[in-house]
Amino acid sequence: MSVPTDPEWRNLMAAWQSEAPDEAAPPPLSDEVRKRIRRKVRRHSYWLVLLAISEIAMVIGLTAWMVLDVLDLRRPVDLVALIGTVFLFAVAFFYSFRNRRGTWWPAAESTTTFVDLSIERCRRKLRTVRFLPKLLGGGVSFLAVWGTWALLSRPEAPPAARWIEFFGFLILYPAAFLAWGAWYKRKTLRELAEWEELRRSLG
């Protein structure tokens, strides 16, 4: 996840490029632009920490609810749901934290380090986009098998509308995430190009 290319960032780029509008090459970064870069990178660091904490809290809450459900109903289908969900969470967390390794905080207090870190963060975000279809494939496959079993194990046969709702979710759920992934990739590529332009100006 990342901080989106917001108006402040566009203003920062415009301010930098307008400092020498008649020159063919972009001007050196001013002190104000450097300070704004550092503030933006630090905010992103805080956002990554907050995101990780919220992800952990969400997973703990959902897992606890599923455990209570399993203990209350004692059905094999619920136990399988718990095991499958925990496994998918484990895969997602392993990849997520491994992919963020080394990008939580700048290693040094210099503009070059801040810009290099931002470039690396963009590259890691692009890796996440490439991993998304794999995780979705595993999740949808599990949901298809488990959901079919859950519906067929009911005392009464579910109505046709229930089946339509279930398979409609299996189609719309990955479609929505893949659409988000395509948008996120385009946004990240634009952000990466902007950071790389800044990096070239630093030499």
GROMACS elastic network, one bead per residue, 0.5 to 0.9 nm:
[ bonds ]
;  ai    aj funct       b0    kb
    1     4     6  0.89701   500
    1    47     6  0.89187   500
    1    48     6  0.76163   500
    1    51     6  0.81795   500
    1   125     6  0.65943   500
    1   128     6  0.85602   500
    2    44     6  0.69953   500
    2    47     6  0.79183   500
    2    48     6  0.77692   500
    2   121     6  0.82002   500
    2   122     6  0.81828   500
    2   125     6  0.76329   500
    2   188     6  0.85126   500
    3     6     6  0.79021   500
    3    40     6  0.86989   500
    3    43     6  0.83913   500
    3    44     6  0.61507   500
    3    47     6  0.77139   500
    4     9     6  0.89425   500
    4   187     6  0.77144   500
    4   188     6  0.83016   500
    4   191     6  0.83269   500
    5     8     6  0.80930   500
    5     9     6  0.60373   500
    5    10     6  0.72154   500
    5   187     6  0.74815   500
    5   188     6  0.84605   500
    5   190     6  0.84144   500
    5   191     6  0.65203   500
    6     9     6  0.53612   500
    6    10     6  0.65164   500
    6    11     6  0.87708   500
    7    10     6  0.50336   500
    7    11     6  0.60576   500
    7    12     6  0.84903   500
    8    11     6  0.50433   500
    8    12     6  0.61095   500
    8    13     6  0.87411   500
    8    36     6  0.89901   500
    9    13     6  0.63070   500
    9    14     6  0.85941   500
    9    36     6  0.87147   500
    9    37     6  0.86588   500
    9    40     6  0.82841   500
   10    13     6  0.51787   500
   10    14     6  0.61434   500
   10    15     6  0.85456   500
   11    15     6  0.59609   500
   11    16     6  0.85087   500
   12    15     6  0.51558   500
   12    16     6  0.62239   500
   12    17     6  0.86833   500
   12    33     6  0.64676   500
   12    36     6  0.73911   500
   12    37     6  0.82452   500
   13    16     6  0.51927   500
   13    17     6  0.61532   500
   13    18     6  0.84655   500
   13    33     6  0.84134   500
   13   194     6  0.80060   500
   13   198     6  0.87066   500
   14    17     6  0.52348   500
   14    18     6  0.59077   500
   14    19     6  0.86328   500
   15    18     6  0.52408   500
   15    19     6  0.64078   500
   15    33     6  0.77542   500
   16    19     6  0.55615   500
   16    20     6  0.81723   500
   16    26     6  0.77704   500
   16    27     6  0.71608   500
   16    28     6  0.80705   500
   16    29     6  0.64799   500
   16    30     6  0.73177   500
   16    33     6  0.66688   500
   17    20     6  0.65200   500
   17    21     6  0.66461   500
   17    26     6  0.58561   500
   17    27     6  0.67718   500
   18    21     6  0.50218   500
   18    22     6  0.87874   500
   18    26     6  0.85526   500
   18    27     6  0.84762   500
   19    26     6  0.82998   500
   19    27     6  0.65497   500
   19    28     6  0.87686   500
   19    29     6  0.89352   500
   19    30     6  0.85638   500
   20    23     6  0.56760   500
   20    24     6  0.87499   500
   20    25     6  0.85480   500
   20    26     6  0.69900   500
   20    27     6  0.58083   500
   21    24     6  0.80282   500
   21    26     6  0.81199   500
   21    27     6  0.86143   500
   22    25     6  0.89157   500
   23    26     6  0.69195   500
   23    27     6  0.76496   500
   25   201     6  0.84782   500
   26    29     6  0.86937   500
   26   197     6  0.89669   500
   26   198     6  0.89050   500
   26   201     6  0.67317   500
   27    30     6  0.84487   500
   27   201     6  0.73245   500
   28   201     6  0.62177   500
   28   202     6  0.70672   500
   29    32     6  0.80863   500
   29    33     6  0.60380   500
   29    34     6  0.64431   500
   29   198     6  0.82351   500
   29   201     6  0.74511   500
   29   202     6  0.75977   500
   30    33     6  0.52670   500
   30    34     6  0.62904   500
   30    35     6  0.87259   500
   31    34     6  0.50494   500
   31    35     6  0.61808   500
   31    36     6  0.86694   500
   32    35     6  0.51245   500
   32    36     6  0.62594   500
   32    37     6  0.86383   500
   33    36     6  0.51084   500
   33    37     6  0.61622   500
   33    38     6  0.87101   500
   34    37     6  0.50784   500
   34    38     6  0.63339   500
   34    39     6  0.87342   500
   34   111     6  0.62363   500
   35    38     6  0.51570   500
   35    39     6  0.62435   500
   35    40     6  0.86445   500
   35   111     6  0.83858   500
   36    39     6  0.50435   500
   36    40     6  0.61051   500
   36    41     6  0.85908   500
   37    40     6  0.51474   500
   37    41     6  0.61923   500
   37    42     6  0.86031   500
   37   111     6  0.74337   500
   37   114     6  0.74010   500
   37   115     6  0.76748   500
   38    41     6  0.51618   500
   38    42     6  0.60766   500
   38    43     6  0.85222   500
   38   109     6  0.85844   500
   38   110     6  0.84154   500
   38   111     6  0.69179   500
   38   114     6  0.64572   500
   38   115     6  0.85540   500
   39    42     6  0.51839   500
   39    43     6  0.61188   500
   39    44     6  0.86156   500
   40    43     6  0.51748   500
   40    44     6  0.62906   500
   40    45     6  0.87776   500
   41    44     6  0.50526   500
   41    45     6  0.63525   500
   41    46     6  0.88822   500
   41   105     6  0.84351   500
   41   106     6  0.82152   500
   41   114     6  0.65087   500
   41   115     6  0.81482   500
   41   117     6  0.82341   500
   41   118     6  0.69639   500
   42    46     6  0.64053   500
   42    47     6  0.85805   500
   42   105     6  0.74273   500
   42   106     6  0.81298   500
   42   114     6  0.87407   500
   43    46     6  0.51298   500
   43    47     6  0.61160   500
   43    48     6  0.86708   500
   44    48     6  0.61708   500
   44    49     6  0.87275   500
   44   104     6  0.85293   500
   44   105     6  0.88455   500
   45    48     6  0.51549   500
   45    49     6  0.64780   500
   45    50     6  0.87204   500
   45   103     6  0.80044   500
   45   104     6  0.55048   500
   45   105     6  0.57002   500
   45   106     6  0.84027   500
   46    49     6  0.51840   500
   46    50     6  0.61668   500
   46    51     6  0.85007   500
   46   104     6  0.83087   500
   46   105     6  0.86493   500
   47    50     6  0.50207   500
   47    51     6  0.59150   500
   47    52     6  0.85173   500
   48    51     6  0.50144   500
   48    52     6  0.61593   500
   48    53     6  0.86485   500
   48   100     6  0.86922   500
   48   103     6  0.89788   500
   48   104     6  0.67215   500
   49    52     6  0.51650   500
   49    53     6  0.62613   500
   49    54     6  0.86645   500
   49   104     6  0.74771   500
   50    53     6  0.51335   500
   50    54     6  0.61427   500
   50    55     6  0.85632   500
   51    54     6  0.51443   500
   51    55     6  0.60929   500
   51    56     6  0.86363   500
   52    55     6  0.51003   500
   52    56     6  0.62266   500
   52    57     6  0.86291   500
   52    97     6  0.84720   500
   53    56     6  0.52045   500
   53    57     6  0.61704   500
   53    58     6  0.86077   500
   54    57     6  0.50554   500
   54    58     6  0.60444   500
   54    59     6  0.85803   500
   55    58     6  0.51596   500
   55    59     6  0.61971   500
   55    60     6  0.86007   500
   55    93     6  0.88252   500
   56    59     6  0.52297   500
   56    60     6  0.61130   500
   56    61     6  0.85494   500
   56    93     6  0.88666   500
   57    60     6  0.51827   500
   57    61     6  0.60839   500
   57    62     6  0.85867   500
   58    61     6  0.51806   500
   58    62     6  0.61065   500
   58    63     6  0.84506   500
   59    62     6  0.51930   500
   59    63     6  0.58942   500
   59    64     6  0.83664   500
   59    86     6  0.86851   500
   59    89     6  0.74551   500
   60    63     6  0.52063   500
   60    64     6  0.59860   500
   60    65     6  0.85676   500
   61    64     6  0.52106   500
   61    65     6  0.62490   500
   61    66     6  0.87276   500
   62    65     6  0.51509   500
   62    66     6  0.62547   500
   62    67     6  0.86618   500
   63    66     6  0.50849   500
   63    67     6  0.61117   500
   63    68     6  0.86500   500
   63    82     6  0.73402   500
   63    85     6  0.81079   500
   63    86     6  0.72850   500
   64    67     6  0.50669   500
   64    68     6  0.62530   500
   64    69     6  0.85993   500
   65    68     6  0.52288   500
   65    69     6  0.62295   500
   65    70     6  0.87389   500
   66    70     6  0.61696   500
   66    71     6  0.86478   500
   66    78     6  0.78690   500
   66    79     6  0.85553   500
   66    81     6  0.82350   500
   66    82     6  0.61522   500
   67    70     6  0.50980   500
   67    71     6  0.62193   500
   67    72     6  0.85484   500
   67    78     6  0.88863   500
   67    79     6  0.82241   500
   67    82     6  0.70320   500
   68    71     6  0.51153   500
   68    72     6  0.60368   500
   68    73     6  0.85999   500
   69    72     6  0.50951   500
   69    73     6  0.60365   500
   69    74     6  0.78418   500
   69    78     6  0.74673   500
   69    79     6  0.89439   500
   70    73     6  0.54451   500
   70    74     6  0.51648   500
   70    75     6  0.66510   500
   70    76     6  0.83389   500
   70    77     6  0.89308   500
   70    78     6  0.56304   500
   70    79     6  0.58801   500
   70    82     6  0.78337   500
   71    74     6  0.54125   500
   71    75     6  0.85891   500
   71    79     6  0.89085   500
   72    75     6  0.87318   500
   73    78     6  0.79402   500
   74    77     6  0.87846   500
   74    78     6  0.73967   500
   74    79     6  0.76371   500
   75    78     6  0.54301   500
   75    79     6  0.65580   500
   75    80     6  0.89239   500
   76    79     6  0.50352   500
   76    80     6  0.62281   500
   76    81     6  0.86044   500
   77    80     6  0.52133   500
   77    81     6  0.62703   500
   77    82     6  0.87894   500
   77   146     6  0.74480   500
   77   149     6  0.74060   500
   77   150     6  0.61956   500
   77   153     6  0.82278   500
   78    82     6  0.62543   500
   78    83     6  0.87182   500
   78   150     6  0.84081   500
   79    82     6  0.50954   500
   79    83     6  0.62786   500
   79    84     6  0.86074   500
   80    83     6  0.50928   500
   80    84     6  0.59953   500
   80    85     6  0.83754   500
   80   146     6  0.77471   500
   81    84     6  0.52293   500
   81    85     6  0.59726   500
   81    86     6  0.84916   500
   81   142     6  0.89009   500
   81   143     6  0.86930   500
   81   146     6  0.70340   500
   82    85     6  0.52040   500
   82    86     6  0.60806   500
   82    87     6  0.85421   500
   83    86     6  0.52531   500
   83    87     6  0.61691   500
   83    88     6  0.87322   500
   84    87     6  0.51193   500
   84    88     6  0.62606   500
   84    89     6  0.86062   500
   84   139     6  0.87450   500
   84   142     6  0.72590   500
   84   143     6  0.89948   500
   84   146     6  0.89805   500
   85    88     6  0.51641   500
   85    89     6  0.61039   500
   85    90     6  0.85252   500
   85   139     6  0.85124   500
   85   142     6  0.89324   500
   86    89     6  0.50276   500
   86    90     6  0.60646   500
   86    91     6  0.86873   500
   87    90     6  0.50291   500
   87    91     6  0.63046   500
   87    92     6  0.86630   500
   88    91     6  0.51502   500
   88    92     6  0.61571   500
   88    93     6  0.85366   500
   88   135     6  0.78879   500
   88   138     6  0.78753   500
   88   139     6  0.69759   500
   89    92     6  0.50952   500
   89    93     6  0.59812   500
   89    94     6  0.84106   500
   90    93     6  0.51653   500
   90    94     6  0.59574   500
   90    95     6  0.85385   500
   91    94     6  0.51917   500
   91    95     6  0.62220   500
   91    96     6  0.84637   500
   91   135     6  0.81877   500
   92    95     6  0.53275   500
   92    96     6  0.59190   500
   92    97     6  0.85706   500
   92   135     6  0.73818   500
   93    97     6  0.59441   500
   93    98     6  0.81430   500
   94    97     6  0.56325   500
   94    98     6  0.59742   500
   94    99     6  0.83794   500
   95    98     6  0.51577   500
   95    99     6  0.58422   500
   95   100     6  0.85367   500
   95   128     6  0.85046   500
   95   131     6  0.86654   500
   96    99     6  0.51501   500
   96   100     6  0.62466   500
   96   101     6  0.87206   500
   96   128     6  0.77920   500
   97   100     6  0.50650   500
   97   101     6  0.61358   500
   98   101     6  0.52154   500
   98   102     6  0.88852   500
   99   102     6  0.84983   500
   99   103     6  0.85707   500
   99   124     6  0.62453   500
   99   125     6  0.84366   500
   99   127     6  0.79068   500
   99   128     6  0.77530   500
  100   103     6  0.54721   500
  100   104     6  0.67615   500
  100   121     6  0.78476   500
  100   124     6  0.70921   500
  100   125     6  0.88828   500
  101   104     6  0.69135   500
  102   105     6  0.73821   500
  102   106     6  0.85289   500
  102   107     6  0.86387   500
  102   117     6  0.88375   500
  103   106     6  0.72091   500
  103   107     6  0.89656   500
  103   117     6  0.65625   500
  103   118     6  0.83519   500
  103   120     6  0.74177   500
  103   121     6  0.63391   500
  103   124     6  0.88097   500
  105   108     6  0.88404   500
  105   117     6  0.82417   500
  106   109     6  0.70556   500
  106   110     6  0.86686   500
  106   113     6  0.65867   500
  106   114     6  0.60981   500
  106   117     6  0.65353   500
  107   110     6  0.89522   500
  107   113     6  0.71041   500
  107   114     6  0.84658   500
  107   117     6  0.86049   500
  108   111     6  0.88526   500
  108   113     6  0.62246   500
  108   114     6  0.79059   500
  109   112     6  0.87211   500
  109   113     6  0.70143   500
  109   114     6  0.75059   500
  110   113     6  0.52540   500
  110   114     6  0.63023   500
  110   115     6  0.87486   500
  111   114     6  0.50099   500
  111   115     6  0.61478   500
  111   116     6  0.85036   500
  111   202     6  0.86563   500
  112   115     6  0.51876   500
  112   116     6  0.60187   500
  112   117     6  0.84626   500
  112   199     6  0.71446   500
  112   202     6  0.70325   500
  113   116     6  0.50711   500
  113   117     6  0.60113   500
  113   118     6  0.85653   500
  114   117     6  0.51588   500
  114   118     6  0.62854   500
  114   119     6  0.87765   500
  115   118     6  0.50562   500
  115   119     6  0.62828   500
  115   120     6  0.87044   500
  115   195     6  0.64337   500
  115   196     6  0.80754   500
  115   198     6  0.74239   500
  115   199     6  0.63615   500
  116   119     6  0.51041   500
  116   120     6  0.62706   500
  116   121     6  0.86161   500
  116   195     6  0.81434   500
  116   196     6  0.84686   500
  116   199     6  0.72916   500
  117   120     6  0.50752   500
  117   121     6  0.61086   500
  117   122     6  0.86854   500
  118   122     6  0.63052   500
  118   123     6  0.87408   500
  118   192     6  0.80027   500
  118   195     6  0.69353   500
  119   122     6  0.51821   500
  119   123     6  0.64303   500
  119   124     6  0.87956   500
  119   191     6  0.85547   500
  119   192     6  0.59346   500
  119   193     6  0.87168   500
  119   195     6  0.60478   500
  119   196     6  0.68165   500
  119   199     6  0.87286   500
  120   123     6  0.50165   500
  120   124     6  0.62046   500
  120   125     6  0.86089   500
  120   192     6  0.87988   500
  121   124     6  0.50483   500
  121   125     6  0.61908   500
  121   126     6  0.87034   500
  121   192     6  0.88409   500
  122   125     6  0.50330   500
  122   126     6  0.63468   500
  122   127     6  0.87724   500
  122   188     6  0.60762   500
  122   189     6  0.75780   500
  122   191     6  0.73307   500
  122   192     6  0.57574   500
  122   195     6  0.89818   500
  123   126     6  0.51025   500
  123   127     6  0.64375   500
  123   128     6  0.88348   500
  123   188     6  0.83680   500
  123   189     6  0.87516   500
  123   192     6  0.77050   500
  124   128     6  0.63865   500
  124   129     6  0.88362   500
  125   129     6  0.64434   500
  125   130     6  0.88254   500
  125   184     6  0.86802   500
  125   185     6  0.80177   500
  125   188     6  0.72526   500
  126   129     6  0.50596   500
  126   130     6  0.64320   500
  126   131     6  0.87412   500
  126   184     6  0.85292   500
  126   185     6  0.63043   500
  126   188     6  0.71187   500
  126   189     6  0.80655   500
  127   130     6  0.50739   500
  127   131     6  0.62316   500
  127   132     6  0.86924   500
  128   132     6  0.61241   500
  128   181     6  0.89250   500
  129   132     6  0.51864   500
  129   133     6  0.77538   500
  129   178     6  0.88259   500
  129   181     6  0.57411   500
  129   182     6  0.79230   500
  129   184     6  0.76761   500
  129   185     6  0.66275   500
  130   133     6  0.67183   500
  130   134     6  0.79327   500
  130   181     6  0.85889   500
  131   134     6  0.54808   500
  131   135     6  0.64990   500
  131   136     6  0.87584   500
  132   135     6  0.52554   500
  132   136     6  0.60589   500
  132   137     6  0.84910   500
  132   177     6  0.81870   500
  132   178     6  0.77341   500
  132   181     6  0.74915   500
  133   137     6  0.59031   500
  133   138     6  0.86184   500
  133   174     6  0.83070   500
  133   177     6  0.87298   500
  133   178     6  0.72172   500
  133   181     6  0.89291   500
  134   137     6  0.50621   500
  134   138     6  0.63901   500
  134   139     6  0.86682   500
  135   138     6  0.52467   500
  135   139     6  0.61546   500
  135   140     6  0.85818   500
  136   139     6  0.50014   500
  136   140     6  0.58882   500
  136   141     6  0.83061   500
  136   173     6  0.89412   500
  136   174     6  0.63277   500
  136   177     6  0.82335   500
  136   178     6  0.87241   500
  137   140     6  0.53404   500
  137   141     6  0.60415   500
  137   142     6  0.85645   500
  137   174     6  0.82256   500
  138   141     6  0.52352   500
  138   142     6  0.62127   500
  138   143     6  0.86403   500
  139   142     6  0.52198   500
  139   143     6  0.61389   500
  139   144     6  0.85881   500
  140   144     6  0.59849   500
  140   145     6  0.86574   500
  140   170     6  0.64579   500
  140   171     6  0.88152   500
  140   173     6  0.84279   500
  140   174     6  0.74895   500
  141   144     6  0.51778   500
  141   145     6  0.64261   500
  141   146     6  0.85728   500
  142   145     6  0.53798   500
  142   146     6  0.59354   500
  142   147     6  0.81410   500
  143   146     6  0.50996   500
  143   147     6  0.54192   500
  143   148     6  0.80670   500
  143   170     6  0.76935   500
  144   147     6  0.53363   500
  144   148     6  0.60817   500
  144   149     6  0.85957   500
  144   166     6  0.86505   500
  144   167     6  0.79710   500
  144   170     6  0.71959   500
  145   148     6  0.53823   500
  145   149     6  0.63046   500
  145   150     6  0.86838   500
  146   149     6  0.51183   500
  146   150     6  0.60567   500
  146   151     6  0.86593   500
  147   151     6  0.61492   500
  147   152     6  0.85346   500
  147   166     6  0.76294   500
  148   151     6  0.52635   500
  148   152     6  0.61419   500
  148   153     6  0.85299   500
  148   163     6  0.86496   500
  148   166     6  0.86611   500
  149   152     6  0.51611   500
  149   153     6  0.59710   500
  149   154     6  0.88557   500
  150   153     6  0.52359   500
  150   154     6  0.67639   500
  151   154     6  0.56955   500
  151   157     6  0.75896   500
  151   158     6  0.64863   500
  151   162     6  0.85939   500
  151   163     6  0.82147   500
  152   155     6  0.82893   500
  152   156     6  0.84243   500
  152   157     6  0.67512   500
  152   158     6  0.75704   500
  153   156     6  0.83285   500
  153   157     6  0.83887   500
  154   157     6  0.64796   500
  154   158     6  0.74536   500
  155   158     6  0.89544   500
  158   161     6  0.81041   500
  158   162     6  0.61893   500
  158   163     6  0.73571   500
  159   162     6  0.54510   500
  159   163     6  0.69716   500
  160   163     6  0.52028   500
  160   164     6  0.63195   500
  160   165     6  0.86363   500
  161   164     6  0.50353   500
  161   165     6  0.60630   500
  161   166     6  0.85442   500
  162   165     6  0.50658   500
  162   166     6  0.61434   500
  162   167     6  0.87311   500
  163   166     6  0.50315   500
  163   167     6  0.61792   500
  163   168     6  0.82673   500
  164   167     6  0.53772   500
  164   168     6  0.57743   500
  164   169     6  0.84434   500
  165   168     6  0.50668   500
  165   169     6  0.61810   500
  165   170     6  0.87669   500
  166   169     6  0.52503   500
  166   170     6  0.64855   500
  166   171     6  0.89728   500
  167   171     6  0.64024   500
  167   172     6  0.86931   500
  168   171     6  0.51949   500
  168   172     6  0.60913   500
  168   173     6  0.83292   500
  169   172     6  0.50992   500
  169   173     6  0.55559   500
  169   174     6  0.85466   500
  170   173     6  0.56194   500
  170   174     6  0.69239   500
  170   175     6  0.87839   500
  171   174     6  0.61226   500
  171   175     6  0.62789   500
  171   176     6  0.87968   500
  172   176     6  0.59538   500
  172   177     6  0.86303   500
  173   176     6  0.54809   500
  173   177     6  0.65838   500
  173   178     6  0.88199   500
  174   177     6  0.51153   500
  174   178     6  0.59781   500
  174   179     6  0.84506   500
  175   178     6  0.51483   500
  175   179     6  0.60830   500
  175   180     6  0.85515   500
  176   179     6  0.51619   500
  176   180     6  0.62111   500
  176   181     6  0.86065   500
  177   181     6  0.60506   500
  177   182     6  0.86777   500
  178   182     6  0.62212   500
  178   183     6  0.86748   500
  179   182     6  0.51690   500
  179   183     6  0.63794   500
  179   184     6  0.85669   500
  180   183     6  0.51529   500
  180   184     6  0.59710   500
  180   185     6  0.84976   500
  181   185     6  0.59953   500
  181   186     6  0.86671   500
  182   185     6  0.51775   500
  182   186     6  0.64415   500
  182   187     6  0.87723   500
  183   186     6  0.52927   500
  183   187     6  0.62702   500
  183   188     6  0.86072   500
  184   187     6  0.51048   500
  184   188     6  0.60004   500
  184   189     6  0.85270   500
  185   188     6  0.51014   500
  185   189     6  0.60956   500
  185   190     6  0.86575   500
  186   189     6  0.51772   500
  186   190     6  0.63634   500
  186   191     6  0.87129   500
  187   190     6  0.52154   500
  187   191     6  0.62602   500
  187   192     6  0.86019   500
  188   192     6  0.59382   500
  188   193     6  0.85172   500
  189   193     6  0.61552   500
  189   194     6  0.86781   500
  190   193     6  0.51676   500
  190   194     6  0.63877   500
  190   195     6  0.88245   500
  191   194     6  0.51385   500
  191   195     6  0.63094   500
  191   196     6  0.86210   500
  192   195     6  0.51746   500
  192   196     6  0.60808   500
  192   197     6  0.85455   500
  193   196     6  0.50972   500
  193   197     6  0.61439   500
  193   198     6  0.86992   500
  194   197     6  0.51074   500
  194   198     6  0.63824   500
  194   199     6  0.86788   500
  195   198     6  0.50465   500
  195   199     6  0.61376   500
  195   200     6  0.87381   500
  196   200     6  0.62123   500
  196   201     6  0.86872   500
  197   200     6  0.52536   500
  197   201     6  0.65341   500
  198   201     6  0.51793   500
  198   202     6  0.66758   500
  199   202     6  0.52194   500
  199   203     6  0.68557   500
  200   203     6  0.53062   500
